């Protein structure tokens, strides 16, 4: 029983060009990615390889027809937008109207925090560089999820699971967990409803945009459980759980608990260690109700007619995890730390959510907003509160309210800045991202393309491109290939050493 498994995150950033409200966000996003690429010598780096992607394969046992799929689902098509691979193994690209950073594969919740935070540094620098392009204008990025005009954009998580776990079991066991998990990892929002028309605060930025329990969509009719079956690994061994229901967090504790608690629940699902699920009568309605009540007192209805609060739902999963760890044991301090923090956070939320003001995004944001309300006598419909909400997510350290809280010691940190800065260029050492990142660092001119599960070489003396599959995420690590990289001088030597060809 452990929090360690292959996992990672993807974050789309909100974007604005100062003084140009009508600026095309797709063009501005392209400037962001290309400016970073040019400044860091990445303009000749590999393109993204779409060949092995299958975004229309559904875990429920069918493939959606391309003819009926929404264009936003066709993520296996090269749209010609900016798309680069970084030496830390991450992907930086334009996803429709937003710049997006997809972290490299890592093996622990704390490493998710590290490489996701590295992505914030990448995006901050990319926006600075794009703003220096003549005629573009200053570009501001926000690590948030909504534009307050009715549109939402994603912050996704990915977890590899065993393929032999029935998908229906995953849906049944995870749905109540995801409905209630927002009380720890919501980012907070001024306004309720997709258009923000109800003037009140809520826990989650994304909750109101979810409309069904399970489905393949990510931008329309968003599901609590996404059914995309695209493992980016050996499909006989793995499935990738693509989680689209989380908010974009700035709090390191929120990111850590989001991934750590989910990893524990997945371990219990794989082991068959959870009891019969607490089935919600209406999961989507329950999701909205929980988000709309920052007092955490609202009870949601179960299928048997009884009611339960989000705190009690989370307490149920925590209790099962504690029992499972006690029975199965654990061999790493991070698992113990996630359990201890999970318990502490739930106990303090039950007593007074404001006790979490240094740890959870939604609580920190609510405290800021309440100070303005108390000082200036503002109702929730006041424009200043919407500006404060947005400013919390500004990636600029001198302007972003989250970053100002950090600078004044009012947000808890899990990692120091040096460790995060190293992850901007360094890949994780314990996954295949290490091989991908080192190939791009050492032999960029001979890498034609790459993806999560392959690196494609363009080598002198070979008539065609040469693909090196990386289907096993735990191979290609520093332990496996550091010695190899130390012995070779050229990409050809590396390829021959790997393949014998």
C-alpha positions as CSV (number, residue, x, y, z in Angstrom):
1,X,0.0,0.0,0.0
2,X,1.7,3.1,-1.2
3,X,1.2,6.5,-2.8
4,X,3.9,5.7,-5.3
5,X,2.7,5.0,-8.9
6,X,3.2,6.5,-12.3
7,X,1.4,9.8,-12.3
8,X,1.5,13.3,-13.7
9,X,-0.5,16.5,-14.4
10,X,-1.5,18.7,-17.3
11,X,-2.5,22.4,-16.8
12,X,-4.0,24.8,-19.3
13,X,-3.2,28.4,-18.4
14,X,-5.6,31.3,-18.7
15,X,-4.1,34.0,-21.0
16,X,-4.7,37.8,-21.6
17,X,-2.8,40.4,-23.6
18,X,-2.8,43.6,-21.6
19,X,-4.5,46.5,-23.3
20,X,-5.8,44.2,-26.1
21,X,-9.1,42.6,-24.9
22,X,-9.9,41.5,-28.5
23,X,-6.5,39.7,-28.9
24,X,-6.7,36.2,-30.4
25,X,-5.8,33.8,-27.5
26,X,-4.6,31.1,-29.9
27,X,-2.1,33.5,-31.5
28,X,-1.0,34.8,-28.1
29,X,-0.6,31.3,-26.8
30,X,1.6,30.4,-29.8
31,X,3.8,33.4,-29.0
32,X,4.2,32.1,-25.5
33,X,5.4,28.7,-26.5
34,X,7.5,29.8,-29.5
35,X,9.2,32.6,-27.5
36,X,10.3,30.1,-24.8
37,X,11.5,27.7,-27.5
38,X,13.5,30.3,-29.3
39,X,15.1,31.7,-26.1
40,X,16.2,28.2,-24.9
41,X,17.5,26.8,-28.2
42,X,14.4,24.6,-28.6
43,X,13.4,25.7,-32.1
44,X,15.0,22.7,-33.8
45,X,13.8,20.2,-31.2
46,X,11.6,17.3,-31.9
47,X,7.9,17.6,-32.9
48,X,5.3,15.7,-31.0
49,X,4.6,12.2,-32.3
50,X,0.8,11.6,-32.5
51,X,1.0,8.2,-34.2
52,X,0.3,6.1,-31.1
53,X,-2.4,8.3,-29.7
54,X,-6.1,7.1,-29.5
55,X,-8.2,9.7,-27.9
56,X,-11.5,8.2,-29.0
57,X,-11.0,4.8,-27.4
58,X,-13.5,4.4,-24.6
59,X,-12.8,2.3,-21.5
60,X,-16.3,1.0,-21.6
61,X,-15.4,-1.1,-24.6
62,X,-15.9,0.9,-27.8
63,X,-14.3,3.6,-30.1
64,X,-16.2,6.8,-30.7
65,X,-16.5,7.6,-34.4
66,X,-14.4,10.5,-35.6
67,X,-17.5,11.7,-37.6
68,X,-19.5,12.3,-34.4
69,X,-16.7,13.4,-32.1
70,X,-16.3,17.0,-31.1
71,X,-13.2,18.6,-32.7
72,X,-11.8,19.2,-29.3
73,X,-11.5,15.4,-28.8
74,X,-9.3,14.9,-31.8
75,X,-6.1,15.4,-29.8
76,X,-4.2,13.0,-32.1
77,X,-4.3,15.5,-35.0
78,X,-1.3,17.8,-35.6
79,X,-3.0,21.2,-35.9
80,X,0.3,22.9,-36.7
81,X,0.3,24.8,-33.4
82,X,3.4,25.4,-31.3
83,X,4.3,22.1,-29.6
84,X,7.7,21.4,-28.0
85,X,9.3,18.8,-25.7
86,X,11.5,20.1,-22.9
87,X,14.7,18.6,-21.6
88,X,12.9,17.8,-18.3
89,X,10.6,15.4,-20.2
90,X,7.6,17.7,-20.2
91,X,5.5,18.9,-23.1
92,X,4.8,22.6,-23.7
93,X,2.2,23.3,-26.3
94,X,-0.9,25.2,-27.5
95,X,-4.1,23.4,-26.7
96,X,-6.8,25.3,-28.6
97,X,-6.8,28.8,-27.0
98,X,-4.4,28.1,-24.1
99,X,-0.8,27.4,-23.5
100,X,-0.5,24.1,-21.7
101,X,2.2,22.4,-19.7
102,X,2.1,18.6,-19.3
103,X,4.5,17.4,-16.6
104,X,6.8,14.4,-17.2
105,X,5.8,11.1,-15.7
106,X,6.8,10.8,-12.0
107,X,6.3,8.2,-9.3
108,X,5.1,10.2,-6.2
109,X,2.8,13.0,-5.2
110,X,5.7,15.1,-4.0
111,X,7.4,14.8,-7.4
112,X,4.1,15.9,-9.1
113,X,4.3,19.1,-6.9
114,X,8.0,19.6,-8.0
115,X,7.5,19.2,-11.7
116,X,4.1,21.0,-11.8
117,X,5.7,23.9,-10.0
118,X,8.6,23.8,-12.5
119,X,5.9,24.3,-15.1
120,X,4.8,27.5,-13.4
121,X,8.4,28.8,-13.8
122,X,8.4,27.8,-17.4
123,X,5.1,29.5,-18.1
124,X,6.2,32.7,-16.2
125,X,9.4,33.0,-18.2
126,X,7.6,32.1,-21.5
127,X,5.1,35.0,-20.9
128,X,7.9,37.4,-20.2
129,X,9.6,36.5,-23.4
130,X,6.5,36.6,-25.5
131,X,5.8,40.1,-24.2
132,X,9.1,41.3,-25.6
133,X,8.1,40.5,-29.2
134,X,7.5,43.7,-31.0
135,X,3.8,44.4,-31.5
136,X,2.6,41.6,-29.2
137,X,2.1,43.5,-26.0
138,X,2.5,42.3,-22.4
139,X,1.0,38.8,-21.8
140,X,-0.3,37.7,-18.5
141,X,-0.9,34.0,-17.6
142,X,-3.2,32.7,-14.9
143,X,-3.0,29.3,-13.3
144,X,-6.8,29.0,-13.0
145,X,-9.7,27.3,-14.7
146,X,-12.4,29.9,-15.8
147,X,-12.7,33.2,-17.7
148,X,-15.8,34.3,-15.9
149,X,-17.6,34.5,-19.2
150,X,-19.0,31.0,-19.1
151,X,-15.9,29.1,-20.4
152,X,-13.7,26.7,-18.4
153,X,-10.3,25.1,-19.2
154,X,-8.7,22.1,-17.8
155,X,-6.3,20.9,-15.1
156,X,-6.0,17.2,-15.5
157,X,-4.3,14.4,-13.6
158,X,-3.0,11.0,-14.9
159,X,-2.5,7.8,-13.0
160,X,-1.5,4.4,-14.4
161,X,-3.5,1.5,-13.1
162,X,-3.6,-2.2,-13.6
163,X,-5.6,-3.1,-16.8
164,X,-7.3,-6.0,-15.1
165,X,-9.4,-3.8,-12.8
166,X,-12.9,-3.6,-14.2
167,X,-13.7,0.0,-15.3
168,X,-17.2,-0.1,-13.7
169,X,-15.5,-0.8,-10.4
170,X,-13.4,2.3,-10.8
171,X,-16.4,4.4,-11.7
172,X,-18.4,3.2,-8.7
173,X,-15.6,3.6,-6.1
174,X,-14.1,6.8,-7.4
175,X,-17.3,8.9,-8.0
176,X,-18.1,9.7,-4.3
177,X,-14.4,10.3,-3.7
178,X,-14.1,12.9,-6.5
179,X,-17.4,14.6,-5.5
180,X,-16.0,15.2,-2.0
181,X,-12.3,15.6,-2.7
182,X,-12.8,19.3,-3.7
183,X,-12.9,20.3,0.0
184,X,-9.1,19.7,0.1
185,X,-8.1,20.7,-3.4
186,X,-10.7,23.3,-4.7
187,X,-9.2,26.5,-5.9
188,X,-12.1,28.7,-4.9
189,X,-14.3,30.9,-7.0
190,X,-16.4,34.1,-6.8
191,X,-19.7,33.3,-8.4
192,X,-21.8,30.2,-8.8
193,X,-23.2,28.7,-12.0
194,X,-21.3,28.4,-15.2
195,X,-21.8,32.1,-15.9
196,X,-21.1,33.1,-12.3
197,X,-24.5,34.7,-12.2
198,X,-25.2,33.7,-8.6
199,X,-23.3,36.1,-6.4
200,X,-21.6,33.9,-3.8
201,X,-18.3,32.1,-3.1
202,X,-17.8,28.4,-3.9
203,X,-15.0,25.9,-3.2
204,X,-14.2,24.7,-6.7
205,X,-13.7,26.6,-9.9
206,X,-14.7,23.7,-12.1
207,X,-17.5,22.0,-10.3
208,X,-20.4,23.8,-12.0
209,X,-19.1,22.8,-15.4
210,X,-19.6,19.0,-14.9
211,X,-22.8,17.6,-16.2
212,X,-22.6,13.8,-16.4
213,X,-21.2,11.0,-14.2
214,X,-19.1,9.2,-16.9
215,X,-18.1,10.0,-20.5
216,X,-15.4,10.5,-23.1
217,X,-15.8,14.3,-23.4
218,X,-13.4,16.8,-21.7
219,X,-14.8,20.2,-23.0
220,X,-18.6,19.5,-23.5
221,X,-20.9,17.5,-21.2
222,X,-17.9,17.1,-18.9
223,X,-18.0,13.9,-16.8
224,X,-16.9,13.3,-13.3
225,X,-15.2,10.1,-14.5
226,X,-13.5,10.5,-17.9
227,X,-13.6,7.2,-19.9
228,X,-10.7,7.9,-22.3
229,X,-8.7,4.7,-22.7
230,X,-5.3,5.9,-23.9
231,X,-2.6,4.4,-21.7
232,X,0.5,5.7,-23.4
233,X,2.1,2.5,-22.2
234,X,1.6,-1.3,-22.7
235,X,-2.2,-1.5,-23.1
236,X,-2.2,-5.2,-22.0
237,X,-0.7,-4.2,-18.6
238,X,-1.9,-0.7,-18.0
239,X,-4.8,1.7,-18.2
240,X,-4.3,5.4,-17.7
241,X,-6.9,7.0,-15.5
242,X,-7.4,10.5,-17.0
243,X,-8.9,12.7,-14.3
244,X,-10.4,15.9,-15.5
245,X,-12.4,17.0,-12.4
246,X,-9.7,18.8,-10.4
247,X,-8.9,22.5,-10.2
248,X,-5.6,24.1,-11.1
249,X,-3.9,24.5,-7.7
250,X,-1.2,26.8,-6.6
251,X,-1.0,25.5,-3.1
252,X,1.7,22.9,-2.8
253,X,-0.3,21.1,-0.1
254,X,-3.4,21.0,-2.2
255,X,-1.5,19.5,-5.2
256,X,0.2,17.0,-2.9
257,X,-3.0,15.9,-1.2
258,X,-4.9,15.8,-4.5
259,X,-2.5,13.3,-5.9
260,X,-1.6,11.5,-2.7
261,X,-5.1,10.7,-1.6
262,X,-6.1,9.6,-5.1
263,X,-3.2,7.3,-5.4
264,X,-4.1,5.7,-2.1
265,X,-7.7,5.2,-3.2
266,X,-6.6,3.7,-6.5
267,X,-4.3,1.2,-4.6
268,X,-7.3,0.1,-2.6
269,X,-9.5,-0.3,-5.7
270,X,-6.8,-2.4,-7.3
271,X,-6.5,-4.6,-4.2
272,X,-10.3,-5.0,-3.9
273,X,-9.9,-3.5,-0.4
274,X,-12.8,-1.1,-0.4
275,X,-16.3,-2.0,0.8
276,X,-19.4,-1.5,-1.2
277,X,-19.3,2.1,-2.4
278,X,-21.5,4.8,-0.9
279,X,-23.6,5.4,-4.0
280,X,-24.8,8.9,-4.5
281,X,-28.3,9.5,-5.6
282,X,-27.3,12.2,-8.1
283,X,-23.5,12.6,-8.2
284,X,-23.5,15.7,-10.4
285,X,-26.0,17.5,-8.2
286,X,-24.0,16.5,-5.2
287,X,-20.8,17.8,-6.7
288,X,-22.4,21.2,-7.2
289,X,-23.9,21.3,-3.7
290,X,-20.6,20.5,-2.0
291,X,-18.8,23.2,-4.0
292,X,-21.5,25.8,-3.2
293,X,-21.1,25.4,0.6
294,X,-17.8,26.6,2.1
295,X,-19.2,25.9,5.6
296,X,-19.0,22.2,4.6
297,X,-22.3,21.5,6.4
298,X,-24.4,20.6,3.4
299,X,-25.4,16.9,3.2
300,X,-25.9,15.1,-0.1
301,X,-28.3,12.3,-0.7
302,X,-27.2,8.7,-1.1
303,X,-29.0,6.2,-3.3
304,X,-30.6,4.6,-0.2
305,X,-32.2,7.8,0.9
306,X,-29.8,8.7,3.7
307,X,-27.6,11.8,3.6
308,X,-23.9,12.4,4.2
309,X,-21.5,15.4,4.2
310,X,-18.4,15.7,2.0
311,X,-16.3,15.7,5.2
312,X,-17.9,12.3,6.2
313,X,-17.4,10.9,2.7
314,X,-13.7,11.8,2.8
315,X,-13.5,10.5,6.3
316,X,-14.9,7.2,5.0
317,X,-12.1,6.9,2.4
318,X,-9.5,7.9,5.0
319,X,-10.6,5.3,7.5
320,X,-10.4,2.6,4.8
321,X,-7.0,3.8,3.8
322,X,-5.7,3.7,7.4
323,X,-7.1,0.2,7.8
324,X,-5.5,-1.0,4.6
325,X,-2.1,0.5,5.4
326,X,-2.2,-1.0,8.9
327,X,-3.0,-4.4,7.3
328,X,-0.7,-4.3,4.3
329,X,2.0,-2.1,5.7
330,X,4.0,0.5,3.9
331,X,7.7,1.1,3.3
332,X,8.0,4.8,2.6
333,X,7.5,8.0,4.6
334,X,5.5,9.7,1.9
335,X,2.6,7.3,2.3
336,X,2.6,7.9,6.1
337,X,2.8,11.7,5.5
338,X,-0.2,11.7,3.1
339,X,-2.3,9.7,5.5
340,X,-1.3,12.0,8.4
341,X,-2.0,15.2,6.5
342,X,-5.3,13.9,5.1
343,X,-6.5,13.1,8.7
344,X,-5.2,16.5,10.0
345,X,-6.9,18.5,7.2
346,X,-10.2,16.8,7.6
347,X,-10.2,17.3,11.4
348,X,-9.4,21.0,11.1
349,X,-11.9,21.5,8.3
350,X,-14.6,20.1,10.6
351,X,-13.5,22.4,13.4
352,X,-13.0,25.6,11.4
353,X,-12.0,25.7,7.7
354,X,-10.1,28.9,8.4
355,X,-7.5,26.9,10.2
356,X,-6.3,25.7,6.8
357,X,-5.6,29.3,5.5
358,X,-1.9,28.5,5.0
359,X,-2.5,25.2,3.3
360,X,-5.5,25.1,1.0
361,X,-6.1,27.3,-2.0
362,X,-9.9,27.9,-1.5
363,X,-9.4,28.8,2.2
364,X,-6.5,31.1,1.5
365,X,-8.6,32.9,-1.3
366,X,-11.7,33.1,0.9
367,X,-9.7,34.7,3.7
368,X,-8.4,37.3,1.3
369,X,-11.8,38.0,-0.1
370,X,-13.4,38.3,3.3
371,X,-10.9,40.9,4.4
372,X,-11.9,43.1,1.4
373,X,-15.6,42.4,2.2
374,X,-15.2,43.4,5.8
375,X,-13.0,46.4,5.2
376,X,-15.0,47.9,2.3
377,X,-18.5,46.5,3.0
378,X,-18.6,44.6,-0.3
379,X,-21.3,42.2,-1.5
380,X,-20.3,39.2,-3.5
381,X,-21.4,40.9,-6.7
382,X,-18.7,43.6,-6.4
383,X,-16.3,43.7,-9.3
384,X,-13.3,44.2,-7.0
385,X,-13.9,40.7,-5.6
386,X,-13.8,39.2,-9.0
387,X,-10.5,41.0,-9.6
388,X,-9.0,39.6,-6.4
389,X,-10.2,36.2,-7.4
390,X,-8.3,36.4,-10.7
391,X,-5.3,38.1,-9.2
392,X,-4.8,35.1,-6.9
393,X,-3.8,33.0,-9.9
394,X,-1.5,35.5,-11.7
395,X,1.8,33.7,-12.3
396,X,3.9,36.9,-11.8
397,X,5.5,36.9,-8.4
398,X,5.1,40.6,-7.9
399,X,1.4,40.6,-8.9
400,X,0.0,37.2,-8.1
401,X,-1.7,37.2,-4.7
402,X,-0.8,33.6,-4.0
403,X,2.9,34.4,-4.7
404,X,2.7,37.4,-2.3
405,X,1.3,35.2,0.4
406,X,4.2,32.8,-0.2
407,X,6.7,35.7,0.0
408,X,5.3,36.9,3.3
409,X,5.4,33.3,4.8
410,X,1.7,32.9,4.8
411,X,1.5,29.7,2.7
412,X,3.0,26.4,3.6
413,X,5.8,25.1,1.3
414,X,6.8,21.5,0.7
415,X,9.7,22.2,-1.6
416,X,12.4,24.9,-1.8
417,X,12.8,27.1,-4.8
418,X,16.2,25.5,-5.8
419,X,14.6,22.0,-6.1
420,X,11.8,23.4,-8.2
421,X,14.2,25.4,-10.4
422,X,16.3,22.3,-11.1
423,X,13.2,20.5,-12.4
424,X,12.8,23.2,-15.1
425,X,15.6,21.5,-17.1
426,X,16.2,18.2,-15.3
427,X,13.9,15.1,-15.9
428,X,12.8,12.8,-13.1
429,X,15.4,10.1,-12.6
430,X,13.0,7.2,-11.9
431,X,10.8,7.0,-15.0
432,X,11.2,6.8,-18.8
433,X,11.0,10.7,-18.9
434,X,14.7,10.5,-18.0
435,X,15.6,8.8,-21.3
436,X,13.4,11.2,-23.3
437,X,14.8,14.3,-21.6
438,X,18.5,13.1,-21.9
439,X,18.0,12.3,-25.6
440,X,16.7,15.8,-26.2
441,X,19.5,17.4,-24.2
442,X,22.3,15.4,-25.8
443,X,21.1,14.7,-29.4
444,X,18.4,17.2,-30.3
445,X,19.5,17.6,-33.9
446,X,18.9,13.8,-34.4
447,X,15.5,13.6,-32.7
448,X,12.7,13.8,-35.2
449,X,9.8,13.3,-32.8
450,X,9.0,12.0,-29.4
451,X,5.9,11.2,-27.3
452,X,5.2,9.7,-23.9
453,X,5.9,6.2,-25.3
454,X,8.5,6.6,-28.0
455,X,11.6,8.6,-29.2
456,X,12.1,8.8,-33.0
457,X,15.6,9.3,-34.3
458,X,16.6,10.8,-37.7
459,X,20.1,9.3,-38.0
460,X,22.8,9.7,-40.7
461,X,23.3,6.4,-42.6
462,X,19.8,5.2,-42.1
463,X,17.2,5.4,-44.9
464,X,14.2,6.0,-42.6
465,X,13.3,7.3,-39.2
466,X,14.0,4.9,-36.3
467,X,11.6,4.5,-33.4
468,X,12.7,3.5,-30.0
469,X,9.6,2.4,-28.0
470,X,9.3,3.4,-24.4
471,X,6.2,1.5,-23.5
472,X,7.3,0.6,-20.0
473,X,7.2,3.8,-17.8
474,X,9.7,2.4,-15.3
475,X,12.4,1.7,-17.8
476,X,14.7,4.3,-19.3
477,X,15.4,5.6,-15.8
478,X,18.8,7.0,-14.7
479,X,19.6,3.7,-13.2
480,X,19.0,2.0,-16.5
481,X,20.6,4.4,-19.0
482,X,23.0,6.7,-17.2
483,X,25.9,4.4,-17.9
484,X,24.9,4.1,-21.5
485,X,24.8,7.9,-22.0
486,X,28.2,8.1,-20.4
487,X,29.6,5.7,-22.9
488,X,28.3,7.1,-26.2
489,X,29.3,10.2,-28.1
490,X,26.7,10.3,-30.9
491,X,23.0,9.5,-31.4
492,X,24.0,6.7,-33.8
493,X,26.1,5.1,-31.1
494,X,23.2,5.4,-28.6
495,X,20.7,3.9,-31.1
496,X,23.1,1.0,-31.9
497,X,23.8,0.3,-28.3
498,X,20.0,0.1,-27.6
499,X,18.9,-1.9,-30.7
500,X,22.0,-3.6,-32.0
501,X,21.2,-2.2,-35.5
